[in-house]
């Protein structure tokens, strides 16, 4: 998605044609990602872009505004297109979730994904509303896809207080959130281990999501007998109560 840090940090010669907003934001983001928000100055961005600071300030009022715009652009470029998730759907729900989970985990653990994750976490205390907005921007299309998938493929109407939207968020937290948090802390996975963890999380999710198995005929017969015993006991109790009332 982004050019290498060495290319981004290489100053442009003053006098070249003025960069477009997109080009400026790409250069600014590279510096923010490599040096952090606090460690990046507008002066450094201007030097790398070969632009005067006043030109940058004419477009963006301050460093925070520039940072917000650069981060939003980066997330738009990084998120998985919904069309790719739709193409991963097949007749088997378990296989569909394995396909989708693999795509999402691979994306969040990509170099650009991890850098965005770490940068957003770094500024979350300083700009909590920005972090929340970027989470929504990055996840809303995926949540919408998963919500539609579960609404079409899984019967949830008998689960009180639980719906397809909640299932979508639960899937992301369980399947994608865990590996991304661990990777941000420096934990590394090889491909085989990552797939095993992804599939294991999906199994845990499915065991709590799919409808309970249809009772067997033996179970139905046991339930019928229990209901009959309860009915007989209630009738017997009513008869005894009436007999006691007559005697009194």
C-alpha positions in Angstrom: 0.0 0.0 0.0 2.7 2.5 1.0 6.1 3.1 -0.4 9.3 2.2 1.5 10.3 4.5 4.4 13.6 5.4 2.6 11.7 6.6 -0.4 9.2 8.6 1.7 11.9 10.2 3.7 13.9 11.3 0.6 13.4 15.0 0.2 11.9 16.2 -3.1 13.6 19.1 -4.8 11.8 22.4 -4.4 10.6 23.6 -7.8 9.0 20.3 -8.9 5.2 20.4 -9.6 3.2 20.6 -6.4 2.1 17.3 -5.1 -1.6 16.3 -5.1 -3.3 15.9 -1.8 -3.1 12.1 -2.2 0.6 12.2 -2.7 1.1 14.5 0.2 -1.0 12.3 2.5 1.0 9.2 1.4 4.3 10.8 2.3 2.9 12.2 5.6 1.6 8.7 6.6 4.9 7.0 5.9 6.5 9.4 8.3 3.8 9.1 10.9 4.0 5.3 10.7 7.8 5.2 11.0 8.4 8.0 13.5 5.0 8.1 15.4 2.7 11.0 15.8 4.8 12.9 18.3 8.0 12.2 16.5 6.8 13.6 13.1 6.8 17.4 12.5 5.2 19.4 9.7 8.7 20.5 8.9 9.8 16.9 8.3 6.8 16.3 6.1 7.4 19.5 4.1 11.1 18.5 3.6 10.2 14.9 2.5 7.5 16.3 0.1 9.6 19.1 -1.3 7.0 21.6 -0.3 7.0 24.8 1.7 5.3 24.5 5.1 2.9 27.3 4.2 1.7 25.2 1.2 0.8 22.4 3.6 -0.8 24.7 6.1 -2.9 26.1 3.3 -4.4 22.7 2.8 -4.4 21.4 6.4 -4.8 23.8 9.4 -2.4 21.9 11.6 -0.5 18.6 12.1 -3.5 16.9 13.7 -5.8 17.6 10.8 -3.1 16.3 8.4 -2.7 13.2 10.5 -6.4 12.5 10.6 -6.7 12.8 6.8 -3.6 10.7 6.2 -4.8 7.9 8.5 -8.3 7.9 7.0 -6.9 7.6 3.5 -4.6 4.7 4.6 -7.5 2.8 6.2 -9.6 3.2 3.0 -6.7 1.7 1.0 -6.1 -1.1 3.5 -9.6 -2.5 4.3 -10.6 -5.7 2.5 -13.1 -5.0 -0.3 -16.5 -6.4 0.5 -16.5 -8.0 -3.0 -13.6 -10.2 -2.0 -15.4 -11.4 1.1 -18.5 -12.1 -0.9 -16.5 -14.2 -3.4 -15.3 -16.3 -0.4 -18.8 -17.5 0.4 -19.7 -21.0 -0.4 -22.5 -23.5 0.4 -20.8 -24.7 3.6 -21.0 -22.1 6.4 -18.0 -23.5 8.2 -15.8 -23.3 5.0 -17.1 -19.8 4.3 -16.1 -18.6 7.7 -12.7 -20.3 7.3 -12.2 -18.5 4.0 -13.4 -15.1 5.4 -11.4 -15.5 8.6 -8.2 -16.3 6.7 -8.6 -13.3 4.5 -9.2 -10.9 7.5 -6.5 -12.3 9.7 -3.9 -12.2 6.9 -4.9 -8.6 6.2 -4.7 -7.4 9.8 -1.3 -9.1 10.2 0.2 -7.6 7.0 3.0 -5.1 7.6 0.7 -2.2 6.7 -2.1 -3.6 8.9 0.1 -3.9 11.9 1.6 -0.5 11.5 -1.9 1.0 11.3 -3.0 -1.0 14.3 -0.1 0.2 16.4 -0.3 3.8 15.3 -4.0 3.9 16.1 -3.4 2.4 19.5 -0.6 4.9 20.1 -2.9 8.0 19.6 -6.0 6.5 21.1 -5.5 8.2 24.4 -4.7 11.5 22.8 -7.5 11.3 20.2 -10.1 8.7 21.4 -12.8 9.9 19.1 -10.3 9.5 16.1 -9.5 5.9 17.2 -13.2 5.0 17.5 -14.0 6.6 14.2 -11.2 4.7 12.4 -12.3 1.4 14.0 -15.8 2.0 12.6 -14.4 3.0 9.2 -12.2 -0.1 9.0 -14.8 -2.6 10.3 -18.3 -1.4 9.3 -18.2 -2.8 5.8 -17.0 -6.2 7.1 -19.6 -6.2 10.0 -22.3 -5.4 7.4 -21.2 -8.4 5.3 -21.0 -10.8 8.2 -24.4 -9.5 9.6 -26.0 -10.3 6.2 -24.3 -13.6 6.0 -25.5 -14.8 9.4 -29.0 -13.4 8.9 -29.3 -15.5 5.7 -27.5 -18.6 6.8 -28.2 -19.1 10.5 -31.4 -19.3 12.4 -31.0 -16.9 15.4 -34.6 -16.0 16.0 -34.9 -18.4 19.0 -31.9 -16.8 20.8 -33.3 -14.1 23.1 -31.2 -10.9 23.1 -28.9 -12.2 20.3 -28.9 -11.2 16.7 -26.9 -11.4 13.5 -25.2 -8.1 14.1 -24.0 -9.2 17.5 -22.8 -12.5 15.9 -20.8 -10.4 13.4 -19.0 -8.4 16.1 -18.4 -11.6 18.1 -16.8 -13.3 15.1 -14.4 -10.3 14.5 -13.4 -10.1 18.2 -12.8 -13.8 18.6 -11.3 -14.7 15.2 -9.5 -11.5 14.2 -9.0 -9.5 17.3 -7.0 -12.0 19.2 -4.2 -12.5 16.7 -4.0 -8.8 15.9 -3.6 -7.9 19.6 -0.9 -10.6 20.2 1.0 -9.6 17.0 0.9 -6.0 18.2 2.6 -7.2 21.4 5.3 -8.8 19.4 4.1 -12.4 19.2 4.8 -14.0 15.9 3.0 -17.0 14.2 4.1 -19.2 11.4 1.5 -19.9 8.7 0.5 -23.3 10.1 0.1 -22.1 13.6 -1.9 -19.1 12.5 -4.3 -21.3 10.4 -4.7 -23.6 13.4 -5.6 -20.8 15.7 -8.0 -19.3 13.1 -9.8 -22.6 12.6 -9.9 -23.3 16.3 -11.5 -19.9 17.0 -14.1 -20.5 14.3 -15.0 -23.8 15.8 -15.5 -22.1 19.2 -17.6 -19.5 17.5 -19.8 -22.0 15.6 -20.4 -24.1 18.7 -22.0 -21.1 20.3 -23.8 -19.9 17.2 -25.3 -22.9 15.4 -28.8 -24.1 16.5 -28.9 -27.0 18.9 -29.2 -30.5 17.3 -32.8 -31.7 16.6 -33.7 -34.1 19.5 -33.7 -37.8 18.6 -36.8 -39.9 18.7 -35.7 -41.4 22.0 -35.2 -38.0 23.5 -38.7 -36.9 22.3 -40.2 -40.0 23.9 -38.5 -39.3 27.1 -39.7 -35.7 27.1 -43.3 -36.9 26.3 -43.2 -39.3 29.3 -41.9 -36.6 31.6 -44.7 -34.2 30.5 -47.2 -36.9 31.0 -45.8 -37.7 34.5 -46.0 -34.0 35.4 -49.6 -33.7 34.1 -50.6 -36.8 36.1 -48.9 -35.4 39.2 -50.7 -32.1 38.9 -54.1 -33.8 38.4 -53.5 -36.1 41.4 -52.5 -33.1 43.5 -55.7 -31.3 42.5 -57.9 -34.3 43.4 -56.2 -34.6 46.8 -56.7 -30.9 47.4 -60.4 -31.2 46.6 -60.8 -34.2 48.9 -59.1 -32.3 51.8 -61.4 -29.3 51.2 -64.5 -31.6 51.4 -63.3 -33.2 54.6 -62.7 -29.8 56.2 
